[in-house]
């Protein structure tokens, strides 16, 4: 697909277009190709891409109005938490944060709830929620359900087939896969929902550039083989960490010890490349460990071909209020690994030498 860098398009006569494009903020041939591709991967009719994942979340939440209530997972990406609780709350929207693995989450639903946002697996404690069960309840109450599928990707999980009204992804992660481009996408089968979201995209301006769309189209050509290798490496490393004497606990949906392992088996095709561990000790031990890695890169983000590692309490989830982090168990001993596609033996040797620095 070529890169159509034009910001505007010629018209036959005033208001009569040669094709459906008039201005790139509202559509562009390269961007359109990416939207169609991503929609097809999600088993959806419509796709809309954005300048970032946060821009995508902003566009879909903005279909609501003052007085509406959004129910969202308590262990959600820090940027989503910040956007909902520190931005949208200023405009009269109420946010209720729940643990969807607790059957009592349904008590949060009333006539004011207009949207449910699920992230599964969650970031960073890797909870897994039963999408089909949650969407069945939301449909019975005419509530829009949005699933953030960033950790799983369309290759591992198909939320629309499980009843979701819309699927959201940060293209920055596994879709891009090379840590070189930022974007977001929403897919849906609902014509009305598509129209409302696209109106916000056009009006609010969070559009993706044609060059970025081209880069994501390039990356999608290898996403399947990348995700397969992420999963293979993560499985080996999770088992290695599960028996390490300096690790208190490992959270990985592919381990039988994961409390939601059976749900993950039911709705995922494999278990992904993300692992969360709790080190024995606290900030001192975690800080030493994180500064000692050589192949893993100490950095935020995830889903790239290179392995990344971070401490969410000090990095990606620092914007989450400390009292909420405490409830969720996101403390200084929690370390999140985004396992890349390097040789798994090299990755384990790197972790070994980093563990050796903890005295």
MITI-904338 format. One record per residue (C-alpha): residue in three letters; x, y, z. Coordinates in pm, whole numbers, padded with zeros to 5 digits, always signed. Each point is the difference from the previous one (the first is absolute). Example, Ala and Ser with C-alpha at 12.3 -4.5 7.8 and 13.67 -1.06 7.14 Angstrom:
BEGIN
Ala+01230-00450+00780;Ser+00137+00344-00066;
//
This chain:
BEGIN
Unk+00000+00000+00000;Unk+00150+00340-00093;Unk+00024+00290+00245;Unk-00255+00265-00097;Unk+00153+00306+00164;Unk-00253+00252-00132;Unk-00188+00192+00269;Unk-00281+00097-00241;Unk-00161-00144-00314;Unk-00128+00161-00319;Unk-00376+00016-00058;Unk-00191-00023-00332;Unk-00220+00292+00102;Unk-00090+00155+00337;Unk-00094-00287+00232;Unk+00031-00266-00273;Unk+00295-00229+00069;Unk+00202-00215-00239;Unk-00007-00263+00273;Unk-00098-00005+00369;Unk+00302+00204+00111;Unk+00000+00378+00039;Unk+00239+00071+00291;Unk+00238-00241+00170;Unk-00128+00068+00352;Unk-00323-00166-00114;Unk+00154-00271-00217;Unk+00292-00093-00223;Unk+00067-00296-00234;Unk+00292-00136+00205;Unk-00185+00047+00328;Unk-00312-00155-00153;Unk+00197-00311-00100;Unk+00124-00044+00357;Unk-00350+00046+00143;Unk-00140-00268-00230;Unk+00285-00237+00083;Unk-00034+00038+00377;Unk-00380-00035-00017;Unk+00035-00328-00189;Unk+00245-00135+00259;Unk-00253+00077+00276;Unk-00288-00162-00195;Unk-00159+00346-00019;Unk-00162+00211-00272;Unk+00151+00333+00098;Unk+00340+00121+00113;Unk+00116+00347+00106;Unk+00362+00083+00072;Unk+00133+00280+00219;Unk+00322+00181+00081;Unk+00033-00201+00326;Unk-00181-00250+00218;Unk-00098+00284+00235;Unk-00151+00189-00295;Unk-00207-00309-00082;Unk-00125-00029+00360;Unk-00080+00372+00002;Unk-00207-00030-00318;Unk-00213-00290+00120;Unk-00057+00129+00354;Unk-00093+00339-00149;Unk-00317-00149-00150;Unk-00136+00018+00356;Unk-00129+00310+00175;Unk+00007+00168+00339;Unk-00179-00212+00259;Unk+00083-00331-00167;Unk+00192-00268+00187;Unk+00289-00210-00133;Unk+00086-00329+00172;Unk+00364-00092-00053;Unk+00235-00264+00135;Unk+00190+00102+00312;Unk+00329-00131-00140;Unk-00005+00197-00323;Unk+00287+00164-00189;Unk+00123+00305+00191;Unk-00067+00231-00295;Unk-00362-00116-00020;Unk-00039+00045+00376;Unk+00140+00352-00022;Unk-00213+00094-00301;Unk-00325-00116+00158;Unk+00056+00118+00356;Unk+00189+00324-00060;Unk-00142+00124-00331;Unk-00348-00137-00068;Unk-00102+00028+00365;Unk+00039+00378-00035;Unk-00285+00002-00251;Unk-00258-00168+00220;Unk+00067-00362-00092;Unk+00023-00254+00281;Unk+00253-00283-00004;Unk-00055-00319+00200;Unk+00302-00228+00026;Unk-00078-00368+00065;Unk+00167-00339+00005;Unk-00178-00193-00274;Unk+00124-00329+00147;Unk-00218+00068+00307;Unk-00366-00097-00064;Unk-00104+00304+00203;Unk+00114+00229-00284;Unk-00357-00020-00129;Unk-00110+00205+00301;Unk+00165+00301-00165;Unk-00256-00002-00283;Unk-00299+00233-00003;Unk-00195+00203-00257;Unk+00277+00265-00013;Unk+00266-00245-00121;Unk+00042+00046-00375;Unk+00337-00166-00064;Unk+00214-00281+00136;Unk+00374-00006-00080;Unk+00176-00334+00048;Unk+00372-00061-00029;Unk+00097-00367-00010;Unk+00268-00104+00078;Unk+00035+00308+00219;Unk+00296+00232+00037;Unk+00206-00077+00205;Unk-00140-00278+00223;Unk-00122-00213-00293;Unk-00349-00072+00127;Unk-00210-00184-00259;Unk-00372+00073-00026;Unk-00273-00208-00164;Unk-00091+00222-00296;Unk-00300-00204-00109;Unk-00152+00001+00347;Unk+00048+00376+00045;Unk-00134+00091-00344;Unk-00310-00216+00054;Unk-00083+00206+00308;Unk+00074+00332-00170;Unk-00215-00085-00302;Unk-00294-00087+00225;Unk+00026+00352+00144;Unk+00070+00177-00332;Unk+00349+00108+00113;Unk+00283+00046-00252;Unk+00292-00235+00069;Unk+00350+00095-00112;Unk+00287-00250+00029;Unk+00361+00121+00004;Unk+00172-00287-00181;Unk+00352+00148-00004;Unk+00170-00276+00203;Unk-00164-00286-00190;Unk-00022+00141-00355;Unk-00244-00120-00264;Unk+00223-00302-00057;Unk-00062-00137+00350;Unk-00349+00126+00087;Unk-00315+00111-00188;Unk-00219+00205+00236;Unk-00261+00085-00266;Unk-00070-00371-00047;Unk-00046-00014+00380;Unk-00263+00276-00003;Unk+00197+00326+00029;Unk-00149+00305-00169;Unk+00341+00150-00071;Unk+00364-00105+00025;Unk+00280+00240+00080;Unk+00372-00050-00057;Unk+00310+00206+00048;Unk+00161-00052-00341;Unk+00326+00113+00163;Unk+00040-00342+00158;Unk-00023-00335-00181;Unk-00165+00137-00316;Unk+00298+00229-00059;Unk+00238-00240+00167;Unk+00321+00200-00043;Unk-00033+00283+00255;Unk+00021+00259-00276;Unk-00354+00128-00049;Unk-00298+00110+00213;Unk-00365-00061-00089;Unk-00336-00136+00110;Unk-00296-00178-00158;Unk-00366-00069+00073;Unk-00195-00268-00188;Unk-00373-00072+00012;Unk-00288-00165-00186;Unk-00250+00265+00110;Unk-00074+00261-00268;Unk-00137+00254+00248;Unk+00296-00038+00236;Unk+00239+00037-00294;Unk-00168+00321-00110;Unk+00015+00152+00349;Unk+00366-00089+00049;Unk+00102+00118-00348;Unk-00178+00332+00062;Unk+00219+00044+00310;Unk+00310-00097-00196;Unk-00080+00262-00263;Unk-00097+00266+00255;Unk+00270-00056+00262;Unk+00280-00055-00247;Unk+00179-00301+00145;Unk+00069-00141-00345;Unk+00286-00226-00103;Unk+00252+00127-00256;Unk+00027-00183-00335;Unk+00364-00081+00071;Unk-00085-00164+00332;Unk-00281-00196-00168;Unk+00253-00126-00254;Unk+00237-00110+00277;Unk-00277-00192+00177;Unk-00102-00169-00325;Unk+00363-00106-00041;Unk+00010-00137+00354;Unk-00321-00200-00036;Unk+00173-00217-00260;Unk+00210-00156+00278;Unk-00237+00024+00298;Unk-00099-00366-00009;Unk+00354-00136+00015;Unk+00101+00263+00256;Unk-00288-00078+00237;Unk+00063-00375-00030;Unk+00362+00055+00107;Unk-00098+00241+00280;Unk-00226-00272+00140;Unk+00260-00275-00032;Unk+00268+00206+00176;Unk-00236+00123+00272;Unk-00111-00352+00085;Unk+00360-00116+00051;Unk+00096+00308+00202;Unk-00314-00020+00217;Unk+00088-00357+00095;Unk+00360+00102+00070;Unk-00112+00291+00223;Unk-00259-00217+00177;Unk+00277-00208+00154;Unk+00251+00280+00067;Unk+00090+00043+00370;Unk+00005+00382-00023;Unk-00350+00020-00149;Unk-00292-00001+00242;Unk-00277-00045-00258;Unk-00049-00023-00377;Unk-00315+00107-00180;Unk-00043-00139-00350;Unk-00333-00119-00147;Unk+00170-00306-00144;Unk+00101-00135+00340;Unk-00244-00233+00173;Unk+00061+00203+00317;Unk-00168+00303-00159;Unk-00341+00042+00167;Unk-00169+00060-00336;Unk+00194-00258-00201;Unk-00314-00188-00109;Unk-00168+00318-00125;Unk+00314+00085-00195;Unk-00001-00348-00155;Unk-00362+00048-00103;Unk+00028+00338-00172;Unk+00365+00033-00103;Unk+00190-00195-00267;Unk+00325+00037+00196;Unk+00104+00194+00308;Unk+00199+00296-00131;Unk+00342+00148+00064;Unk-00061+00189+00325;Unk+00118-00127+00339;Unk-00031+00163+00341;Unk+00215-00103+00296;Unk+00030+00102+00363;Unk+00360-00003+00117;Unk+00093-00093+00353;Unk+00086+00328+00169;Unk-00105+00350-00101;Unk+00116+00307-00186;Unk+00371-00060+00068;Unk-00004-00351-00144;Unk-00220+00095-00296;Unk+00214+00304-00076;Unk+00319-00208+00002;Unk-00157-00267-00219;Unk-00140+00247-00255;Unk+00326+00195-00030;Unk+00195-00321-00057;Unk-00172-00139-00310;Unk+00195+00021-00325;Unk-00217-00162-00270;Unk-00332+00102+00151;Unk-00041+00376-00034;Unk-00121+00197+00301;Unk-00277+00199-00165;Unk-00373+00059-00008;Unk-00228-00144-00271;Unk-00021-00361-00117;Unk-00067-00226-00294;Unk+00315+00071-00200;Unk+00242-00254-00142;Unk+00248+00101+00269;Unk-00054-00105+00362;Unk-00094+00280+00240;Unk-00019+00005+00379;Unk-00134+00256+00245;Unk-00135+00076+00348;Unk-00361+00123-00053;Unk-00019+00170+00342;Unk+00287+00227-00104;Unk-00071+00017-00372;Unk-00315-00086-00201;Unk-00239+00013+00297;Unk+00154+00285+00197;Unk-00305+00216-00087;Unk-00228-00249+00179;Unk-00068+00128+00355;Unk+00223-00176+00257;Unk-00298-00122+00202;Unk-00145-00166-00309;Unk+00335-00157-00092;Unk+00014-00143+00352;Unk-00344-00160-00035;Unk+00099-00153-00335;Unk+00333-00124+00133;Unk+00205+00217-00235;Unk+00294+00057+00231;Unk+00373+00053-00046;Unk+00067-00374-00011;Unk-00222-00046-00308;Unk+00194-00028-00325;Unk-00165-00025-00343;Unk+00175-00177-00287;Unk-00087+00038-00366;Unk+00174-00304-00144;Unk+00143+00059-00346;Unk+00098-00237-00278;Unk+00374-00028+00074;Unk+00158-00337+00073;Unk-00168-00119+00319;Unk+00326-00141+00136;Unk+00162+00341-00024;Unk-00297+00158+00179;Unk+00021-00248+00287;Unk+00377+00054+00034;Unk-00066+00373+00020;Unk-00259-00046+00274;Unk+00237-00237+00182;Unk+00284+00251+00010;Unk-00241+00276+00112;Unk-00130-00220+00283;Unk+00360-00065+00106;Unk+00039+00373+00072;Unk-00267-00019+00271;Unk+00183-00077+00323;
//
